[in-house]
């Protein structure tokens, strides 16, 4: 383990936890160990971990429930994820994936169609809560909502400009241009593309 982890504490911790959970491939690369640990979860706990990861690395339980589907198993799933060191539960409301690498690994392992659906559920819920375009745009893009994603990204870019956040505005406009070109297949000389290219 020491050689494979090169002394990285998080890697060592994950290998030890995998061993405690009955796994044997403790000398594997970190990404593989995370994948094995996540793959050993019961379906409800896995679905909850995926839901939190899609919402962001952390989310209030009230925002996770609509994505997870609160069918009475949420408390047990939270308890299991806490026991396995995959999620921290702060003050009974804020659920947080314990490490950014773990959250990224979980997001990437969700099948594409399922990931789009989880983002769509998050978008629907957050829209109903009155969240602004900056919070909604990422979910619309990940859900592949085309025109809706383009509109939210343009609005998010304009909001960032109003807040004098040039980096944020540029990020949203670049994403909007990518959606226009590669998802909606707009011509380069179409008004939306020309405006976003400026």
Number of C-alpha atoms within 10 A of each C-alpha: 16 13 9 15 19 10 11 12 11 13 23 20 14 22 27 16 17 21 15 11 13 10 15 14 14 22 16 16 14 20 15 14 23 21 14 17 20 21 13 14 17 11 11 18 22 16 19 24 28 27 28 27 24 26 22 16 21 21 18 16 18 13 20 26 17 16 24 22 15 13 8 8 13 19 11 12 20 22 15 17 21 17 11 17 15 20 25 20 18 10 7 11 12 16 25 23 25 17 14 13 15 22 24 16 17 22 21 14 14 15 9 13 9 12 19 20 16 25 23 21 21 25 23 16 19 18 14 9 10 9 12 14 21 20 15 23 26 20 26 25 23 19 22 18 17 17 16 12 24 26 15 23 29 23 20 25 27 21 18 20 15 11 11 11 13 14 12 18 23 16 15 26 23 17 21 29 24 17 22 22 15 11 15 14 10 16 12 13 9 10 11 17 18 12 11 17 12 6
